[in-house]
Amino acid sequence: MKQSEAGIEDVRRFWNARPCNIRHSNKAIGTQEYFDEVENRKYFVEPHIPDFADFESWKGKAVLEIGCGIGTDAVNFARAGAIYTGIELSEESLEIARSRFRLLGLEGSFLLGNAENLESAISESAFDLIYSFGVLHHTPNISNALSGIKKLAHKNSTVKIMVYAKNSWKQEMINAGLDQPEAQFGCPIANSYSREEISHLLFLNGLKPVLIEQAHIFPYLIEPYKNYEYIKQPWFENMPTEVFNVLQKSFGWHLLITAQLI
């Protein structure tokens, strides 16, 4: 199936079949050990997430996460004292996130819905933070999602989203047939955007970017990584850390956008 032919139901089926990060641990799904390993691995491989989300800043604030997945960032918002709401397209992911909160004794609201029709699931419009990490590039019409975000924001809201970066190492490898967008094959929609494209889309939907940064080049050999071994590709192993960090800031796969209402 071509990405242009895919719809939201195709996306739902894909992520129900294998929720994002579900294999970040080989422990029994739903156990404390499982969730601990999932969290540790996620932030080890993507250490920029805690800085971007800035969990501690949202204590006592209303946070909406669009695409909560199995709840790793959700847990950290709730631990930090946020008044948390998560919306998720995948029923399988949503149930795992709910069970994770129950296990950890955390408070939060979880809703089934999709990013392009937020108002059908959410009636409030008083979120201090609207957060979506690695989700909106998987929806057929990102403008519908951004329009919905605008309607759920107030004048002092912060919007933080991550979408895939077109000007990136990863996209060039995909273009050359040497990589694919997701760990699992066959993702129906995985768009990427330039800084100019995402800025234009934000403006069209009543939002303005305050800061746009790039991060994240995955440096590890895939087969050892599947077995929880972190062995870098030779060209990254021999690269000084400061050079690798510069490369990530210019050619990282993650485009990190902080925005506000216009």
Backbone torsions as a table, in degrees:
resi	resn	phi	psi	omega
1	MET	NA	131.4	175.5
2	LYS	-74.4	148.2	179.3
3	GLN	-57.1	-38.5	-177.0
4	SER	-64.7	-20.6	-179.1
5	GLU	-93.8	-10.0	-174.7
6	ALA	-79.8	148.1	177.6
7	GLY	-124.1	-177.2	-176.5
8	ILE	-62.0	-36.6	179.7
9	GLU	-65.9	-33.5	175.0
10	ASP	-64.7	-40.4	178.3
11	VAL	-64.6	-44.3	179.0
12	ARG	-58.4	-46.9	-178.9
13	ARG	-62.1	-40.4	-178.9
14	PHE	-61.4	-48.6	-176.1
15	TRP	-79.0	-21.7	171.7
16	ASN	-68.6	-36.6	-179.1
17	ALA	-67.2	-32.8	178.8
18	ARG	-153.8	87.1	179.6
19	PRO	-53.5	145.6	-177.3
20	CYS	-58.4	131.5	177.8
21	ASN	72.4	9.3	-177.1
22	ILE	-60.9	-25.3	-178.7
23	ARG	-103.4	23.9	175.7
24	HIS	-76.2	-1.9	174.2
25	SER	-149.5	148.7	174.8
26	ASN	-102.1	8.9	173.8
27	LYS	-74.3	169.9	179.7
28	ALA	-62.9	125.2	-179.0
29	ILE	-59.6	132.5	178.1
30	GLY	99.3	-7.3	179.2
31	THR	-89.5	161.9	177.1
32	GLN	-58.9	-41.6	-179.1
33	GLU	-63.2	-39.6	179.0
34	TYR	-61.7	-52.0	-176.6
35	PHE	-65.4	-35.6	177.4
36	ASP	-62.8	-43.7	-179.8
37	GLU	-68.2	-39.0	177.3
38	VAL	-58.4	-47.0	-178.9
39	GLU	-65.4	-46.1	-178.5
40	ASN	-61.1	-41.9	-177.7
41	ARG	-69.9	-42.0	-179.2
42	LYS	-58.0	-47.9	-175.4
43	TYR	-82.3	-15.6	171.3
44	PHE	-72.2	-43.7	-178.0
45	VAL	-78.8	-31.2	-178.4
46	GLU	-125.5	67.3	-173.0
47	PRO	-68.2	-11.0	178.6
48	HIS	-76.6	-15.1	-175.4
49	ILE	-62.8	-50.8	-179.2
50	PRO	-58.6	-37.4	177.6
51	ASP	-66.4	-41.5	-178.9
52	PHE	-68.0	-46.7	-179.3
53	ALA	-68.7	-35.2	178.6
54	ASP	55.0	55.0	-171.7
55	PHE	-49.9	-43.9	-173.2
56	GLU	-65.6	-21.8	-177.6
57	SER	-74.6	-9.1	-172.5
58	TRP	-108.1	18.3	175.9
59	LYS	-59.1	127.5	179.4
60	GLY	74.9	3.1	-178.5
61	LYS	-102.8	153.1	178.5
62	ALA	-83.6	119.2	-176.8
63	VAL	-118.0	128.8	171.5
64	LEU	-111.3	124.5	173.6
65	GLU	-108.4	123.1	178.1
66	ILE	-94.8	110.6	-176.2
67	GLY	86.6	67.4	-174.6
68	CYS	-78.2	-12.3	-179.9
69	GLY	57.5	-138.3	-179.3
70	ILE	-90.0	9.1	163.5
71	GLY	94.7	21.0	-178.1
72	THR	-68.5	-51.1	175.9
73	ASP	-67.1	-35.8	178.3
74	ALA	-54.6	-47.2	179.4
75	VAL	-57.7	-40.9	-176.7
76	ASN	-74.1	-33.1	171.4
77	PHE	-63.0	-46.3	-177.7
78	ALA	-66.4	-42.4	177.4
79	ARG	-58.6	-34.9	-178.3
80	ALA	-79.1	-5.3	175.4
81	GLY	99.9	13.0	177.7
82	ALA	-72.0	153.2	170.3
83	ILE	-89.0	98.6	-162.5
84	TYR	-99.3	135.8	169.6
85	THR	-131.4	131.0	176.9
86	GLY	-121.9	138.3	174.1
87	ILE	-119.1	139.3	-173.0
88	GLU	-146.1	138.7	179.4
89	LEU	-76.5	-37.5	-174.2
90	SER	-86.7	118.6	178.0
91	GLU	-60.9	-38.1	-179.2
92	GLU	-63.4	-46.1	179.2
93	SER	-63.4	-42.9	-176.6
94	LEU	-61.7	-41.6	-179.8
95	GLU	-66.2	-37.2	177.3
96	ILE	-65.6	-42.6	178.5
97	ALA	-61.5	-43.5	178.2
98	ARG	-61.2	-45.5	-179.3
99	SER	-65.5	-31.8	178.5
100	ARG	-65.1	-43.4	178.0
101	PHE	-64.6	-41.4	178.9
102	ARG	-62.0	-43.8	-178.9
103	LEU	-61.8	-40.4	-175.8
104	LEU	-89.8	-2.8	179.1
105	GLY	68.2	35.1	-177.7
106	LEU	-102.5	151.6	178.5
107	GLU	-96.4	137.3	176.7
108	GLY	-176.9	159.0	176.9
109	SER	-111.0	136.8	-179.3
110	PHE	-126.8	132.0	-175.5
111	LEU	-127.4	140.8	174.0
112	LEU	-88.6	127.0	-179.7
113	GLY	177.9	179.3	179.9
114	ASN	-123.4	157.0	-172.3
115	ALA	-65.1	-22.4	-177.7
116	GLU	-88.7	-3.5	-179.2
117	ASN	-142.0	54.6	-174.2
118	LEU	-62.4	-37.3	-174.2
119	GLU	-66.3	-21.0	178.2
120	SER	-71.7	-22.0	-179.0
121	ALA	-107.9	-22.7	-171.8
122	ILE	-126.2	125.9	-179.0
123	SER	-99.8	-27.5	-177.7
124	GLU	-73.9	157.1	175.0
125	SER	-135.3	43.3	-174.0
126	ALA	-128.7	40.4	-179.7
127	PHE	-86.2	131.1	178.9
128	ASP	-77.6	-32.5	176.1
129	LEU	-131.4	129.9	168.4
130	ILE	-114.6	118.4	-166.8
131	TYR	-125.7	135.2	177.0
132	SER	-151.4	111.4	-174.1
133	PHE	-112.7	110.9	174.4
134	GLY	74.0	33.4	-173.5
135	VAL	-123.1	-48.7	-168.8
136	LEU	-68.2	-19.6	175.0
137	HIS	-74.4	-7.0	179.2
138	HIS	-99.1	0.6	-178.6
139	THR	-99.7	146.3	-174.8
140	PRO	-60.1	-39.1	-176.3
141	ASN	-129.9	94.8	-175.5
142	ILE	-64.6	-26.9	178.8
143	SER	-62.7	-37.2	176.4
144	ASN	-60.3	-40.3	179.5
145	ALA	-67.7	-44.2	-179.4
146	LEU	-65.6	-36.3	176.2
147	SER	-62.5	-41.7	177.6
148	GLY	-65.8	-38.6	177.4
149	ILE	-60.6	-44.9	-179.9
150	LYS	-57.4	-40.8	-178.3
151	LYS	-69.8	-22.7	-178.7
152	LEU	-97.0	2.1	-179.4
153	ALA	-100.6	153.2	170.4
154	HIS	-110.3	178.5	-169.6
155	LYS	-62.8	-22.9	179.8
156	ASN	-106.0	9.8	-179.3
157	SER	-67.7	151.2	169.8
158	THR	-110.1	135.7	175.7
159	VAL	-113.6	125.5	177.3
160	LYS	-126.4	119.2	179.2
161	ILE	-133.2	151.1	170.3
162	MET	-120.8	127.2	171.0
163	VAL	-126.4	163.2	-179.4
164	TYR	-71.2	143.2	-175.5
165	ALA	-95.1	126.8	178.4
166	LYS	-67.2	-42.2	179.1
167	ASN	-85.7	77.2	-173.3
168	SER	-148.0	157.6	174.9
169	TRP	-56.7	-47.4	-176.6
170	LYS	-61.2	-45.3	-178.5
171	GLN	-63.7	-36.8	177.2
172	GLU	-65.5	-38.0	177.0
173	MET	-67.0	-38.3	176.3
174	ILE	-63.7	-45.2	179.5
175	ASN	-58.8	-33.2	-178.8
176	ALA	-85.6	-1.4	-179.2
177	GLY	78.1	19.0	-177.1
178	LEU	-104.0	0.7	-178.2
179	ASP	-156.6	173.9	175.4
180	GLN	-138.4	158.7	-172.3
181	PRO	-63.6	-39.6	-174.9
182	GLU	-118.3	164.4	179.2
183	ALA	-61.2	-40.0	178.6
184	GLN	-92.2	144.0	-176.4
185	PHE	-74.5	147.6	168.4
186	GLY	94.4	18.3	178.5
187	CYS	-57.8	122.4	-172.0
188	PRO	-68.3	-31.6	179.2
189	ILE	-140.7	125.2	174.4
190	ALA	-150.3	81.3	-178.5
191	ASN	-79.3	158.6	173.3
192	SER	-131.8	156.1	-171.2
193	TYR	-136.4	145.8	168.8
194	SER	-82.0	165.8	176.0
195	ARG	-59.5	-39.2	-178.8
196	GLU	-67.5	-41.0	-179.4
197	GLU	-64.8	-46.6	-177.8
198	ILE	-69.9	-34.4	176.5
199	SER	-62.6	-43.3	179.5
200	HIS	-63.1	-43.6	179.3
201	LEU	-63.4	-39.6	177.2
202	LEU	-61.8	-49.7	-179.4
203	PHE	-59.4	-41.1	179.5
204	LEU	-61.4	-23.5	-176.6
205	ASN	-112.9	25.8	171.0
206	GLY	78.6	20.9	-179.5
207	LEU	-125.2	150.6	177.9
208	LYS	-127.3	133.9	177.4
209	PRO	-71.5	134.4	175.5
210	VAL	-97.8	-36.2	-179.2
211	LEU	-152.1	134.2	173.9
212	ILE	-129.3	124.1	179.6
213	GLU	-131.3	167.0	174.6
214	GLN	-123.3	149.8	179.6
215	ALA	-157.4	163.6	166.3
216	HIS	82.1	101.0	162.2
217	ILE	-118.0	124.2	-178.5
218	PHE	-78.5	114.4	-170.5
219	PRO	-98.0	-0.4	-166.4
220	TYR	-95.2	151.3	171.8
221	LEU	-67.0	133.1	-170.0
222	ILE	-67.1	-48.6	-173.9
223	GLU	-63.1	-48.3	174.9
224	PRO	-60.9	-36.6	-179.4
225	TYR	-60.0	-39.4	177.9
226	LYS	-60.1	-26.5	179.3
227	ASN	-99.7	18.6	175.4
228	TYR	66.8	31.7	172.8
229	GLU	-111.7	133.2	-173.9
230	TYR	-108.8	84.2	179.5
231	ILE	-110.2	122.3	-175.1
232	LYS	-79.0	151.8	169.4
233	GLN	-56.5	144.9	-174.9
234	PRO	-54.3	-39.3	-177.6
235	TRP	-69.6	-27.7	175.7
236	PHE	-84.8	-32.6	178.0
237	GLU	-61.4	-36.1	-177.1
238	ASN	-91.5	1.4	-178.1
239	MET	-91.0	129.3	176.2
240	PRO	-57.4	144.4	-176.4
241	THR	-56.2	-41.3	-177.8
242	GLU	-65.7	-33.0	177.5
243	VAL	-70.3	-42.7	178.5
244	PHE	-61.0	-40.8	179.6
245	ASN	-65.3	-38.5	175.7
246	VAL	-63.3	-42.7	179.2
247	LEU	-60.0	-42.9	179.8
248	GLN	-62.7	-39.2	-177.4
249	LYS	-69.1	-23.4	179.5
250	SER	-102.2	-30.4	-173.1
251	PHE	-131.4	23.2	177.8
252	GLY	-67.6	154.7	-178.2
253	TRP	-76.8	-21.6	-176.4
254	HIS	-101.6	119.9	174.9
255	LEU	-96.6	112.8	-173.4
256	LEU	-100.8	113.7	-174.0
257	ILE	-115.6	127.1	168.8
258	THR	-110.1	128.3	-173.0
259	ALA	-138.8	167.0	176.7
260	GLN	-140.7	169.9	171.5
261	LEU	-64.4	146.0	175.2
262	ILE	-70.0	NA	NA
